[in-house]
Amino acid sequence: MKVLMFGWEFPPHISGGLGTACFGLTKGLSKIPNLEVTFVVPKVYGDEQNNSVSIIGANQIPVVKKNVYLEGFINNMKVYEVGVHLIPYLSPEQYEKSFSVNYGGSSRYVTANDRGLLDFSGTYGPNLFQEIANYAVVASVLGVEVDFDVIHAHDWLTYPAGIAAKAVSGKPLVVHVHATDFDRSGGKVNPAVFEIEKEGMMAADRVITVSNFTRNIVIDKYGIDASKVFTVYNAVEPIEIHEGLKVAKGFDEKIVTFLGRVTMQKGPEYFVDVAHKVLQKMDNVRFVMAGSGDMLNKMIAHAAKLKIMDKFHFTGFLSGDDVYKMYYMSDVYVMPSVSEPFGISPLEAMQSNVPVIISNQSGVSEILKHAIKVDFWDINSMGDAIYGILNYPALYQMFSTYGKAEVEGLKWENSAIKVKEVYDSV
């Protein structure tokens, strides 16, 4: 079986859990005999961790024009075609530099460079919707020129690409919901994003969700037929422990860590509030908010207002080994997410022998036994849990030891087998 898979990021160029999940899943799928994955991203950098998957950058594909009719997200699109092996490139004179895309009567233009390639930033910048449309154009090409049996599209950014590839190939489409705009926005959804999400789910032959929490949102909020929605839980990539990861604190105090995007969905304000509450009961503890996001400055101001900045640290975005160095320095990891489809970071913390406290409003709470679970808004219970773990060695040891053992059983190979079953069903 050959899978044409569309994603938006791939390690080491990631901004959160989506890229990490794509890496783990493709690695797991690579262990299945006679299954090949071609993974498409908007832009390749050349240093992707691609030992287990063939990676294609949409920015690498030269184009010529042909007409294809696509129903749904993009209508009457004039799309590009490319040679089967992507090379050799034709001369620039053989390409037209732009073509029209019709969105329900309003025309926009997608422009190629002098080599006939579409440019992609591969990020989440101000031209995101344009890049999503461009990506769908390239997907139409790959849908014709690449040999595959099933299409797999990760998250809303790639759903139009999946729809386009299905339209030109007739092959079945599986969309993978890692999050919805209801999670990201707290219910105040962006109509344009919601429409893309719904179009993708409606067009899909199967929908994979990362938890039953997300499955219920897909069925209830998007009106998707429950019979085609399947839950496949995420897992965690085993880490290689080496001495370089074990960094000395430089002080005797305990460390409580929040690691993730500093945005409404992740509940950072509840972490600041619980820090204030715990510091009223004990002094030998510091709190770390590791990450970046639109609420970072607001959280700094909030901590300053509560007069806890002498015990509170903001690291900014962490990646690679720095993430695990932070875990190894930590005594407790807290994920107070308001709406978390899954949540891989608690699994990473548990791998590092760190007890975790997670919100009941997270998908990962469905599968973890050796984690403390509280409602995101209940800072009293959250504070009690933090205080207990930091002050009762037996409690710390129990969650540390059994948590690590539990998470070692959550392997991407097992998730991949369940995804393969979904492929087989179409």
TORKOL-4160 file (C-alpha; in steps of 0.2 Angstrom, whole numbers, padded with zeros to 4 digits, m for minus):
426
<pt num="1" X="0000" Y="0000" Z="0000"/>
<pt num="2" X="0006" Y="0017" Z="m0005"/>
<pt num="3" X="0001" Y="0033" Z="0005"/>
<pt num="4" X="0001" Y="0051" Z="m0001"/>
<pt num="5" X="0002" Y="0061" Z="0015"/>
<pt num="6" X="0000" Y="0080" Z="0017"/>
<pt num="7" X="0007" Y="0089" Z="0032"/>
<pt num="8" X="0012" Y="0107" Z="0036"/>
<pt num="9" X="0027" Y="0104" Z="0047"/>
<pt num="10" X="0040" Y="0090" Z="0050"/>
<pt num="11" X="0054" Y="0090" Z="0063"/>
<pt num="12" X="0065" Y="0099" Z="0066"/>
<pt num="13" X="0055" Y="0113" Z="0059"/>
<pt num="14" X="0040" Y="0112" Z="0071"/>
<pt num="15" X="0030" Y="0124" Z="0081"/>
<pt num="16" X="0020" Y="0112" Z="0092"/>
<pt num="17" X="0013" Y="0095" Z="0093"/>
<pt num="18" X="0007" Y="0093" Z="0075"/>
<pt num="19" X="0024" Y="0090" Z="0068"/>
<pt num="20" X="0029" Y="0079" Z="0082"/>
<pt num="21" X="0014" Y="0068" Z="0079"/>
<pt num="22" X="0017" Y="0067" Z="0060"/>
<pt num="23" X="0035" Y="0062" Z="0063"/>
<pt num="24" X="0030" Y="0048" Z="0076"/>
<pt num="25" X="0016" Y="0042" Z="0065"/>
<pt num="26" X="0026" Y="0040" Z="0049"/>
<pt num="27" X="0040" Y="0032" Z="0059"/>
<pt num="28" X="0027" Y="0019" Z="0066"/>
<pt num="29" X="0020" Y="0017" Z="0048"/>
<pt num="30" X="0037" Y="0013" Z="0041"/>
<pt num="31" X="0038" Y="m0003" Z="0052"/>
<pt num="32" X="0023" Y="m0010" Z="0043"/>
<pt num="33" X="0028" Y="m0022" Z="0029"/>
<pt num="34" X="0023" Y="m0016" Z="0011"/>
<pt num="35" X="0017" Y="0001" Z="0016"/>
<pt num="36" X="0026" Y="0016" Z="0009"/>
<pt num="37" X="0023" Y="0034" Z="0014"/>
<pt num="38" X="0027" Y="0050" Z="0003"/>
<pt num="39" X="0025" Y="0065" Z="0015"/>
<pt num="40" X="0022" Y="0082" Z="0007"/>
<pt num="41" X="0026" Y="0098" Z="0016"/>
<pt num="42" X="0024" Y="0116" Z="0009"/>
<pt num="43" X="0043" Y="0119" Z="0010"/>
<pt num="44" X="0058" Y="0107" Z="0013"/>
<pt num="45" X="0074" Y="0114" Z="0022"/>
<pt num="46" X="0085" Y="0099" Z="0018"/>
<pt num="47" X="0088" Y="0094" Z="0037"/>
<pt num="48" X="0072" Y="0085" Z="0040"/>
<pt num="49" X="0072" Y="0069" Z="0050"/>
<pt num="50" X="0067" Y="0058" Z="0036"/>
<pt num="51" X="0075" Y="0041" Z="0038"/>
<pt num="52" X="0058" Y="0033" Z="0038"/>
<pt num="53" X="0048" Y="0043" Z="0025"/>
<pt num="54" X="0051" Y="0050" Z="0008"/>
<pt num="55" X="0048" Y="0069" Z="0009"/>
<pt num="56" X="0043" Y="0081" Z="m0005"/>
<pt num="57" X="0042" Y="0100" Z="m0004"/>
<pt num="58" X="0028" Y="0108" Z="m0013"/>
<pt num="59" X="0041" Y="0122" Z="m0016"/>
<pt num="60" X="0051" Y="0110" Z="m0026"/>
<pt num="61" X="0039" Y="0106" Z="m0040"/>
<pt num="62" X="0040" Y="0115" Z="m0057"/>
<pt num="63" X="0024" Y="0118" Z="m0066"/>
<pt num="64" X="0014" Y="0120" Z="m0082"/>
<pt num="65" X="m0004" Y="0123" Z="m0084"/>
<pt num="66" X="m0019" Y="0112" Z="m0087"/>
<pt num="67" X="m0037" Y="0113" Z="m0082"/>
<pt num="68" X="m0045" Y="0102" Z="m0069"/>
<pt num="69" X="m0062" Y="0105" Z="m0061"/>
<pt num="70" X="m0062" Y="0103" Z="m0042"/>
<pt num="71" X="m0078" Y="0103" Z="m0032"/>
<pt num="72" X="m0079" Y="0110" Z="m0015"/>
<pt num="73" X="m0066" Y="0122" Z="m0007"/>
<pt num="74" X="m0058" Y="0128" Z="m0024"/>
<pt num="75" X="m0069" Y="0129" Z="m0040"/>
<pt num="76" X="m0064" Y="0130" Z="m0058"/>
<pt num="77" X="m0045" Y="0130" Z="m0054"/>
<pt num="78" X="m0032" Y="0130" Z="m0067"/>
<pt num="79" X="m0019" Y="0119" Z="m0059"/>
<pt num="80" X="m0001" Y="0113" Z="m0062"/>
<pt num="81" X="0006" Y="0097" Z="m0068"/>
<pt num="82" X="0023" Y="0090" Z="m0066"/>
<pt num="83" X="0034" Y="0076" Z="m0073"/>
<pt num="84" X="0033" Y="0059" Z="m0063"/>
<pt num="85" X="0050" Y="0061" Z="m0056"/>
<pt num="86" X="0049" Y="0080" Z="m0053"/>
<pt num="87" X="0065" Y="0082" Z="m0063"/>
<pt num="88" X="0072" Y="0087" Z="m0075"/>
<pt num="89" X="0064" Y="0104" Z="m0075"/>
<pt num="90" X="0058" Y="0113" Z="m0090"/>
<pt num="91" X="0066" Y="0129" Z="m0095"/>
<pt num="92" X="0057" Y="0145" Z="m0087"/>
<pt num="93" X="0051" Y="0150" Z="m0104"/>
<pt num="94" X="0040" Y="0134" Z="m0104"/>
<pt num="95" X="0030" Y="0140" Z="m0089"/>
<pt num="96" X="0017" Y="0153" Z="m0087"/>
<pt num="97" X="0021" Y="0163" Z="m0071"/>
<pt num="98" X="0003" Y="0165" Z="m0065"/>
<pt num="99" X="m0014" Y="0158" Z="m0067"/>
<pt num="100" X="m0031" Y="0162" Z="m0060"/>
<pt num="101" X="m0040" Y="0153" Z="m0046"/>
<pt num="102" X="m0059" Y="0157" Z="m0044"/>
<pt num="103" X="m0066" Y="0157" Z="m0027"/>
<pt num="104" X="m0085" Y="0158" Z="m0029"/>
<pt num="105" X="m0084" Y="0172" Z="m0042"/>
<pt num="106" X="m0069" Y="0182" Z="m0036"/>
<pt num="107" X="m0053" Y="0179" Z="m0044"/>
<pt num="108" X="m0036" Y="0178" Z="m0036"/>
<pt num="109" X="m0019" Y="0175" Z="m0043"/>
<pt num="110" X="m0006" Y="0162" Z="m0039"/>
<pt num="111" X="0011" Y="0167" Z="m0045"/>
<pt num="112" X="0026" Y="0155" Z="m0049"/>
<pt num="113" X="0044" Y="0161" Z="m0049"/>
<pt num="114" X="0055" Y="0161" Z="m0064"/>
<pt num="115" X="0059" Y="0143" Z="m0063"/>
<pt num="116" X="0040" Y="0139" Z="m0063"/>
<pt num="117" X="0039" Y="0135" Z="m0044"/>
<pt num="118" X="0027" Y="0141" Z="m0031"/>
<pt num="119" X="0035" Y="0149" Z="m0016"/>
<pt num="120" X="0030" Y="0144" Z="0001"/>
<pt num="121" X="0036" Y="0151" Z="0018"/>
<pt num="122" X="0030" Y="0134" Z="0026"/>
<pt num="123" X="0025" Y="0144" Z="0041"/>
<pt num="124" X="0009" Y="0152" Z="0049"/>
<pt num="125" X="0011" Y="0169" Z="0042"/>
<pt num="126" X="0000" Y="0183" Z="0035"/>
<pt num="127" X="m0002" Y="0174" Z="0018"/>
<pt num="128" X="m0007" Y="0158" Z="0026"/>
<pt num="129" X="m0024" Y="0156" Z="0016"/>
<pt num="130" X="m0014" Y="0160" Z="0000"/>
<pt num="131" X="m0002" Y="0146" Z="0004"/>
<pt num="132" X="m0015" Y="0134" Z="0008"/>
<pt num="133" X="m0023" Y="0137" Z="m0009"/>
<pt num="134" X="m0006" Y="0135" Z="m0017"/>
<pt num="135" X="m0003" Y="0119" Z="m0008"/>
<pt num="136" X="m0020" Y="0113" Z="m0015"/>
<pt num="137" X="m0014" Y="0117" Z="m0032"/>
<pt num="138" X="0002" Y="0106" Z="m0030"/>
<pt num="139" X="m0008" Y="0092" Z="m0023"/>
<pt num="140" X="m0018" Y="0092" Z="m0039"/>
<pt num="141" X="m0002" Y="0089" Z="m0048"/>
<pt num="142" X="0004" Y="0075" Z="m0036"/>
<pt num="143" X="m0014" Y="0067" Z="m0037"/>
<pt num="144" X="m0011" Y="0064" Z="m0055"/>
<pt num="145" X="0008" Y="0061" Z="m0056"/>
<pt num="146" X="0012" Y="0051" Z="m0040"/>
<pt num="147" X="0007" Y="0032" Z="m0038"/>
<pt num="148" X="m0003" Y="0030" Z="m0022"/>
<pt num="149" X="m0018" Y="0020" Z="m0015"/>
<pt num="150" X="m0024" Y="0032" Z="m0001"/>
<pt num="151" X="m0023" Y="0050" Z="0003"/>
<pt num="152" X="m0020" Y="0056" Z="0021"/>
<pt num="153" X="m0021" Y="0074" Z="0026"/>
<pt num="154" X="m0016" Y="0081" Z="0043"/>
<pt num="155" X="m0026" Y="0095" Z="0051"/>
<pt num="156" X="m0036" Y="0109" Z="0042"/>
<pt num="157" X="m0021" Y="0117" Z="0033"/>
<pt num="158" X="m0020" Y="0102" Z="0022"/>
<pt num="159" X="m0038" Y="0097" Z="0020"/>
<pt num="160" X="m0040" Y="0107" Z="0003"/>
<pt num="161" X="m0024" Y="0098" Z="m0003"/>
<pt num="162" X="m0032" Y="0081" Z="0001"/>
<pt num="163" X="m0048" Y="0086" Z="m0007"/>
<pt num="164" X="m0039" Y="0092" Z="m0023"/>
<pt num="165" X="m0029" Y="0076" Z="m0024"/>
<pt num="166" X="m0045" Y="0065" Z="m0022"/>
<pt num="167" X="m0054" Y="0075" Z="m0035"/>
<pt num="168" X="m0041" Y="0072" Z="m0048"/>
<pt num="169" X="m0036" Y="0054" Z="m0043"/>
<pt num="170" X="m0053" Y="0046" Z="m0037"/>
<pt num="171" X="m0043" Y="0039" Z="m0023"/>
<pt num="172" X="m0050" Y="0038" Z="m0005"/>
<pt num="173" X="m0046" Y="0052" Z="0007"/>
<pt num="174" X="m0043" Y="0051" Z="0026"/>
<pt num="175" X="m0042" Y="0067" Z="0036"/>
<pt num="176" X="m0033" Y="0067" Z="0053"/>
<pt num="177" X="m0040" Y="0079" Z="0066"/>
<pt num="178" X="m0027" Y="0084" Z="0078"/>
<pt num="179" X="m0037" Y="0099" Z="0084"/>
<pt num="180" X="m0052" Y="0110" Z="0079"/>
<pt num="181" X="m0055" Y="0128" Z="0079"/>
<pt num="182" X="m0066" Y="0125" Z="0093"/>
<pt num="183" X="m0051" Y="0120" Z="0103"/>
<pt num="184" X="m0040" Y="0135" Z="0097"/>
<pt num="185" X="m0053" Y="0148" Z="0099"/>
<pt num="186" X="m0062" Y="0143" Z="0114"/>
<pt num="187" X="m0078" Y="0142" Z="0104"/>
<pt num="188" X="m0076" Y="0158" Z="0095"/>
<pt num="189" X="m0072" Y="0150" Z="0078"/>
<pt num="190" X="m0065" Y="0158" Z="0063"/>
<pt num="191" X="m0079" Y="0156" Z="0050"/>
<pt num="192" X="m0066" Y="0153" Z="0036"/>
<pt num="193" X="m0056" Y="0140" Z="0046"/>
<pt num="194" X="m0072" Y="0131" Z="0051"/>
<pt num="195" X="m0078" Y="0130" Z="0033"/>
<pt num="196" X="m0062" Y="0122" Z="0028"/>
<pt num="197" X="m0062" Y="0110" Z="0042"/>
<pt num="198" X="m0080" Y="0105" Z="0038"/>
<pt num="199" X="m0077" Y="0104" Z="0020"/>
<pt num="200" X="m0062" Y="0092" Z="0023"/>
<pt num="201" X="m0072" Y="0081" Z="0035"/>
<pt num="202" X="m0087" Y="0080" Z="0024"/>
<pt num="203" X="m0076" Y="0076" Z="0008"/>
<pt num="204" X="m0066" Y="0062" Z="0018"/>
<pt num="205" X="m0070" Y="0044" Z="0017"/>
<pt num="206" X="m0064" Y="0042" Z="0035"/>
<pt num="207" X="m0060" Y="0054" Z="0049"/>
<pt num="208" X="m0046" Y="0050" Z="0062"/>
<pt num="209" X="m0047" Y="0059" Z="0078"/>
<pt num="210" X="m0034" Y="0059" Z="0091"/>
<pt num="211" X="m0046" Y="0056" Z="0106"/>
<pt num="212" X="m0064" Y="0053" Z="0110"/>
<pt num="213" X="m0065" Y="0071" Z="0116"/>
<pt num="214" X="m0061" Y="0077" Z="0098"/>
<pt num="215" X="m0072" Y="0064" Z="0090"/>
<pt num="216" X="m0087" Y="0071" Z="0100"/>
<pt num="217" X="m0083" Y="0088" Z="0094"/>
<pt num="218" X="m0081" Y="0082" Z="0076"/>
<pt num="219" X="m0098" Y="0073" Z="0077"/>
<pt num="220" X="m0108" Y="0086" Z="0087"/>
<pt num="221" X="m0101" Y="0103" Z="0080"/>
<pt num="222" X="m0097" Y="0098" Z="0062"/>
<pt num="223" X="m0111" Y="0086" Z="0059"/>
<pt num="224" X="m0100" Y="0072" Z="0053"/>
<pt num="225" X="m0107" Y="0054" Z="0052"/>
<pt num="226" X="m0101" Y="0045" Z="0067"/>
<pt num="227" X="m0099" Y="0029" Z="0057"/>
<pt num="228" X="m0084" Y="0036" Z="0048"/>
<pt num="229" X="m0075" Y="0044" Z="0063"/>
<pt num="230" X="m0062" Y="0034" Z="0072"/>
<pt num="231" X="m0051" Y="0038" Z="0087"/>
<pt num="232" X="m0033" Y="0033" Z="0086"/>
<pt num="233" X="m0023" Y="0040" Z="0101"/>
<pt num="234" X="m0006" Y="0048" Z="0099"/>
<pt num="235" X="0010" Y="0041" Z="0107"/>
<pt num="236" X="0027" Y="0046" Z="0111"/>
<pt num="237" X="0044" Y="0044" Z="0103"/>
<pt num="238" X="0056" Y="0035" Z="0114"/>
<pt num="239" X="0070" Y="0046" Z="0120"/>
<pt num="240" X="0089" Y="0042" Z="0121"/>
<pt num="241" X="0094" Y="0048" Z="0138"/>
<pt num="242" X="0112" Y="0055" Z="0139"/>
<pt num="243" X="0122" Y="0065" Z="0152"/>
<pt num="244" X="0120" Y="0080" Z="0142"/>
<pt num="245" X="0102" Y="0081" Z="0145"/>
<pt num="246" X="0104" Y="0081" Z="0164"/>
<pt num="247" X="0107" Y="0099" Z="0168"/>
<pt num="248" X="0110" Y="0105" Z="0186"/>
<pt num="249" X="0098" Y="0117" Z="0193"/>
<pt num="250" X="0110" Y="0128" Z="0202"/>
<pt num="251" X="0099" Y="0130" Z="0217"/>
<pt num="252" X="0089" Y="0119" Z="0230"/>
<pt num="253" X="0072" Y="0124" Z="0226"/>
<pt num="254" X="0059" Y="0113" Z="0217"/>
<pt num="255" X="0053" Y="0117" Z="0199"/>
<pt num="256" X="0035" Y="0116" Z="0192"/>
<pt num="257" X="0034" Y="0118" Z="0173"/>
<pt num="258" X="0022" Y="0123" Z="0160"/>
<pt num="259" X="0028" Y="0119" Z="0143"/>
<pt num="260" X="0018" Y="0123" Z="0127"/>
<pt num="261" X="0011" Y="0137" Z="0117"/>
<pt num="262" X="0007" Y="0152" Z="0128"/>
<pt num="263" X="m0011" Y="0154" Z="0121"/>
<pt num="264" X="m0029" Y="0153" Z="0127"/>
<pt num="265" X="m0031" Y="0135" Z="0123"/>
<pt num="266" X="m0017" Y="0130" Z="0134"/>
<pt num="267" X="m0024" Y="0139" Z="0150"/>
<pt num="268" X="m0008" Y="0148" Z="0154"/>
<pt num="269" X="m0017" Y="0160" Z="0166"/>
<pt num="270" X="m0022" Y="0146" Z="0177"/>
<pt num="271" X="m0004" Y="0141" Z="0179"/>
<pt num="272" X="0001" Y="0158" Z="0184"/>
<pt num="273" X="m0014" Y="0159" Z="0197"/>
<pt num="274" X="m0010" Y="0142" Z="0204"/>
<pt num="275" X="0009" Y="0147" Z="0206"/>
<pt num="276" X="0003" Y="0162" Z="0216"/>
<pt num="277" X="m0008" Y="0150" Z="0227"/>
<pt num="278" X="0006" Y="0138" Z="0230"/>
<pt num="279" X="0019" Y="0151" Z="0234"/>
<pt num="280" X="0007" Y="0157" Z="0248"/>
<pt num="281" X="0010" Y="0139" Z="0256"/>
<pt num="282" X="0028" Y="0136" Z="0252"/>
<pt num="283" X="0043" Y="0146" Z="0247"/>
<pt num="284" X="0056" Y="0133" Z="0241"/>
<pt num="285" X="0048" Y="0132" Z="0223"/>
<pt num="286" X="0050" Y="0140" Z="0207"/>
<pt num="287" X="0038" Y="0140" Z="0192"/>
<pt num="288" X="0043" Y="0140" Z="0174"/>
<pt num="289" X="0033" Y="0144" Z="0159"/>
<pt num="290" X="0042" Y="0137" Z="0143"/>
<pt num="291" X="0035" Y="0143" Z="0127"/>
<pt num="292" X="0029" Y="0157" Z="0116"/>
<pt num="293" X="0013" Y="0163" Z="0110"/>
<pt num="294" X="0000" Y="0178" Z="0109"/>
<pt num="295" X="m0003" Y="0178" Z="0128"/>
<pt num="296" X="0016" Y="0178" Z="0133"/>
<pt num="297" X="0017" Y="0197" Z="0137"/>
<pt num="298" X="0000" Y="0196" Z="0146"/>
<pt num="299" X="0006" Y="0182" Z="0157"/>
<pt num="300" X="0022" Y="0191" Z="0161"/>
<pt num="301" X="0012" Y="0206" Z="0167"/>
<pt num="302" X="0000" Y="0195" Z="0176"/>
<pt num="303" X="0014" Y="0187" Z="0186"/>
<pt num="304" X="0021" Y="0204" Z="0190"/>
<pt num="305" X="0005" Y="0210" Z="0196"/>
<pt num="306" X="0004" Y="0195" Z="0208"/>
<pt num="307" X="0022" Y="0200" Z="0214"/>
<pt num="308" X="0029" Y="0182" Z="0210"/>
<pt num="309" X="0041" Y="0187" Z="0197"/>
<pt num="310" X="0056" Y="0182" Z="0209"/>
<pt num="311" X="0049" Y="0165" Z="0208"/>
<pt num="312" X="0043" Y="0164" Z="0190"/>
<pt num="313" X="0053" Y="0161" Z="0174"/>
<pt num="314" X="0049" Y="0163" Z="0156"/>
<pt num="315" X="0061" Y="0154" Z="0144"/>
<pt num="316" X="0053" Y="0157" Z="0127"/>
<pt num="317" X="0051" Y="0143" Z="0115"/>
<pt num="318" X="0061" Y="0128" Z="0118"/>
<pt num="319" X="0065" Y="0114" Z="0105"/>
<pt num="320" X="0076" Y="0098" Z="0103"/>
<pt num="321" X="0087" Y="0094" Z="0118"/>
<pt num="322" X="0082" Y="0110" Z="0127"/>
<pt num="323" X="0064" Y="0103" Z="0130"/>
<pt num="324" X="0071" Y="0087" Z="0139"/>
<pt num="325" X="0084" Y="0097" Z="0149"/>
<pt num="326" X="0069" Y="0107" Z="0155"/>
<pt num="327" X="0059" Y="0091" Z="0160"/>
<pt num="328" X="0074" Y="0084" Z="0169"/>
<pt num="329" X="0076" Y="0099" Z="0179"/>
<pt num="330" X="0057" Y="0099" Z="0184"/>
<pt num="331" X="0049" Y="0091" Z="0199"/>
<pt num="332" X="0031" Y="0093" Z="0192"/>
<pt num="333" X="0024" Y="0096" Z="0175"/>
<pt num="334" X="0007" Y="0104" Z="0173"/>
<pt num="335" X="m0004" Y="0105" Z="0158"/>
<pt num="336" X="m0020" Y="0116" Z="0162"/>
<pt num="337" X="m0027" Y="0116" Z="0145"/>
<pt num="338" X="m0044" Y="0123" Z="0142"/>
<pt num="339" X="m0047" Y="0112" Z="0127"/>
<pt num="340" X="m0034" Y="0099" Z="0122"/>
<pt num="341" X="m0037" Y="0087" Z="0108"/>
<pt num="342" X="m0023" Y="0076" Z="0115"/>
<pt num="343" X="m0007" Y="0083" Z="0122"/>
<pt num="344" X="0009" Y="0074" Z="0119"/>
<pt num="345" X="0020" Y="0085" Z="0131"/>
<pt num="346" X="0014" Y="0076" Z="0147"/>
<pt num="347" X="0020" Y="0059" Z="0139"/>
<pt num="348" X="0037" Y="0067" Z="0136"/>
<pt num="349" X="0037" Y="0073" Z="0154"/>
<pt num="350" X="0032" Y="0056" Z="0161"/>
<pt num="351" X="0046" Y="0048" Z="0150"/>
<pt num="352" X="0058" Y="0059" Z="0160"/>
<pt num="353" X="0052" Y="0053" Z="0177"/>
<pt num="354" X="0042" Y="0069" Z="0180"/>
<pt num="355" X="0025" Y="0067" Z="0189"/>
<pt num="356" X="0011" Y="0076" Z="0178"/>
<pt num="357" X="m0005" Y="0085" Z="0182"/>
<pt num="358" X="m0017" Y="0087" Z="0167"/>
<pt num="359" X="m0034" Y="0094" Z="0164"/>
<pt num="360" X="m0049" Y="0084" Z="0162"/>
<pt num="361" X="m0052" Y="0093" Z="0146"/>
<pt num="362" X="m0038" Y="0084" Z="0137"/>
<pt num="363" X="m0039" Y="0069" Z="0126"/>
<pt num="364" X="m0023" Y="0062" Z="0134"/>
<pt num="365" X="m0033" Y="0061" Z="0151"/>
<pt num="366" X="m0043" Y="0047" Z="0143"/>
<pt num="367" X="m0028" Y="0035" Z="0142"/>
<pt num="368" X="m0017" Y="0039" Z="0157"/>
<pt num="369" X="m0019" Y="0031" Z="0174"/>
<pt num="370" X="m0004" Y="0038" Z="0183"/>
<pt num="371" X="m0007" Y="0056" Z="0181"/>
<pt num="372" X="m0017" Y="0068" Z="0192"/>
<pt num="373" X="m0032" Y="0075" Z="0183"/>
<pt num="374" X="m0041" Y="0091" Z="0188"/>
<pt num="375" X="m0053" Y="0103" Z="0179"/>
<pt num="376" X="m0043" Y="0117" Z="0171"/>
<pt num="377" X="m0052" Y="0130" Z="0181"/>
<pt num="378" X="m0050" Y="0122" Z="0198"/>
<pt num="379" X="m0034" Y="0130" Z="0204"/>
<pt num="380" X="m0037" Y="0124" Z="0222"/>
<pt num="381" X="m0037" Y="0106" Z="0217"/>
<pt num="382" X="m0022" Y="0110" Z="0205"/>
<pt num="383" X="m0013" Y="0119" Z="0219"/>
<pt num="384" X="m0016" Y="0104" Z="0232"/>
<pt num="385" X="m0009" Y="0092" Z="0219"/>
<pt num="386" X="0007" Y="0102" Z="0216"/>
<pt num="387" X="0009" Y="0104" Z="0235"/>
<pt num="388" X="0007" Y="0086" Z="0238"/>
<pt num="389" X="0019" Y="0080" Z="0225"/>
<pt num="390" X="0032" Y="0092" Z="0231"/>
<pt num="391" X="0030" Y="0088" Z="0249"/>
<pt num="392" X="0027" Y="0070" Z="0250"/>
<pt num="393" X="0041" Y="0059" Z="0243"/>
<pt num="394" X="0031" Y="0043" Z="0242"/>
<pt num="395" X="0018" Y="0052" Z="0231"/>
<pt num="396" X="0032" Y="0059" Z="0220"/>
<pt num="397" X="0040" Y="0042" Z="0219"/>
<pt num="398" X="0024" Y="0033" Z="0214"/>
<pt num="399" X="0019" Y="0045" Z="0200"/>
<pt num="400" X="0037" Y="0046" Z="0194"/>
<pt num="401" X="0040" Y="0027" Z="0193"/>
<pt num="402" X="0023" Y="0021" Z="0188"/>
<pt num="403" X="0020" Y="0035" Z="0176"/>
<pt num="404" X="0036" Y="0031" Z="0166"/>
<pt num="405" X="0032" Y="0013" Z="0165"/>
<pt num="406" X="0015" Y="0017" Z="0159"/>
<pt num="407" X="0020" Y="0029" Z="0145"/>
<pt num="408" X="0033" Y="0017" Z="0139"/>
<pt num="409" X="0019" Y="0006" Z="0133"/>
<pt num="410" X="0012" Y="0020" Z="0122"/>
<pt num="411" X="0021" Y="0017" Z="0106"/>
<pt num="412" X="0018" Y="0024" Z="0089"/>
<pt num="413" X="0019" Y="0007" Z="0081"/>
<pt num="414" X="0003" Y="0003" Z="0089"/>
<pt num="415" X="m0005" Y="0019" Z="0083"/>
<pt num="416" X="0001" Y="0016" Z="0066"/>
<pt num="417" X="m0007" Y="m0002" Z="0066"/>
<pt num="418" X="m0024" Y="0007" Z="0070"/>
<pt num="419" X="m0021" Y="0019" Z="0056"/>
<pt num="420" X="m0017" Y="0005" Z="0044"/>
<pt num="421" X="m0034" Y="m0003" Z="0049"/>
<pt num="422" X="m0043" Y="0014" Z="0044"/>
<pt num="423" X="m0033" Y="0013" Z="0027"/>
<pt num="424" X="m0039" Y="m0005" Z="0024"/>
<pt num="425" X="m0057" Y="0000" Z="0027"/>
<pt num="426" X="m0057" Y="0011" Z="0012"/>
